[in-house]
C-alpha cells in the first residue's frame, strides 16, 4: 500500500513513471476497512460476504482451527485454486445468494 501512496505523492518527480498495480492489494485494504467499519457499526451483507470471500482466498491465514475461516472455505470451496476472474465471479454469485436470502427473511 505504501508503494502506491509514494508513487502518487511523488508523481511530480517522474511524470512518465508507471504504477505497477496489484489488485490483490485492494482486497487487503477492503478487508481491513470492513473490519474497522464493523467496530463502529454493523456491517452490511455485502461487507460480510466480502470478508468471507477474502478469508476463503487464504491470503490471510487465521489458523487451521479458526471457525470463521473454516466457514469461509466451506462457502467458497477451492476458491484459491481458481483464476482471478473465477474468484470474482464466485464472490459475485455468493453475494446475490446472500442478498436474496436477506430479502426473503425481511
C-alpha positions in Angstrom: 0.0 0.0 0.0 2.9 2.3 0.7 4.3 1.8 -2.8 1.1 3.3 -4.4 0.9 6.1 -1.9 4.6 7.1 -2.5 4.1 6.9 -6.3 1.1 9.3 -6.1 2.7 11.6 -3.6 5.9 12.0 -5.6 4.4 11.8 -9.0 5.9 15.2 -10.0 9.4 13.7 -9.7 8.8 11.2 -12.5 5.9 12.3 -14.7 6.5 9.4 -17.1 6.5 6.8 -14.3 4.1 3.9 -14.4 2.5 2.3 -11.4 2.5 -1.4 -11.4 -0.8 -2.1 -9.6 -1.6 -5.4 -8.0 -5.3 -5.6 -7.5 -4.9 -8.1 -4.7 -3.6 -5.2 -2.6 -7.0 -3.7 -2.8 -8.5 -6.9 -1.4 -6.5 -6.4 1.8 -7.4 -2.8 2.0 -11.1 -3.5 1.6 -11.0 -6.4 4.1 -9.4 -4.3 6.8 -11.7 -1.4 6.0 -14.7 -3.6 6.5 -13.3 -4.9 9.8 -12.7 -1.3 11.0 -16.2 -0.3 9.9 -17.6 -3.2 11.9 -16.0 -1.6 15.0 -18.3 1.4 14.8 -21.5 0.0 13.2 -23.0 -3.3 12.0 -21.5 -4.5 8.7 -23.7 -4.9 5.6 -24.4 -8.2 3.8 -22.0 -7.0 1.1 -19.2 -6.4 3.6 -19.8 -9.8 5.4 -19.8 -11.6 2.1 -16.6 -9.9 1.0 -14.9 -10.8 4.3 -15.8 -14.5 3.9 -14.7 -14.4 0.3 -11.4 -12.8 1.2 -10.7 -15.3 4.0 -11.5 -18.2 1.7 -8.7 -17.0 -0.6 -6.3 -17.9 2.2 -4.3 -14.7 1.6 -4.6 -14.1 5.4 -4.3 -17.3 7.5 -6.1 -17.1 10.8 -5.1 -20.6 11.7 -6.4 -24.1 10.8 -8.9 -24.1 13.8 -10.4 -20.7 13.1 -14.1 -21.2 12.8 -14.8 -18.1 10.6 -12.1 -19.1 8.1 -13.4 -22.7 8.1 -16.9 -21.3 7.3 -15.4 -19.2 4.5 -13.7 -22.1 2.9 -16.9 -24.2 3.1 -18.8 -21.4 1.4 -16.2 -21.0 -1.3 -14.6 -24.4 -1.8 -11.3 -24.4 -3.8 -11.5 -20.7 -4.3 -7.8 -20.2 -4.1 -7.3 -22.7 -7.0 -9.5 -20.7 -9.4 -8.4 -17.9 -11.8 -8.9 -14.4 -10.6 -11.9 -13.9 -12.8 -13.5 -17.1 -11.5 -12.8 -16.0 -7.9 -14.5 -12.7 -8.5 -17.4 -14.4 -10.2 -17.8 -16.8 -7.2 -17.9 -13.8 -4.9 -20.5 -12.1 -7.0 -22.7 -15.2 -7.2 -22.5 -15.7 -3.4 -23.4 -12.0 -2.9 -26.6 -12.5 -5.0 -27.5 -15.6 -2.9 -26.9 -13.7 0.3 -28.9 -10.7 -0.7 -31.8 -12.8 -1.9 -31.7 -14.7 1.4 -31.7 -11.5 3.4 -34.7 -10.2 1.4 -36.6 -13.4 1.9 -36.1 -13.1 5.7 -37.3 -9.5 5.8 
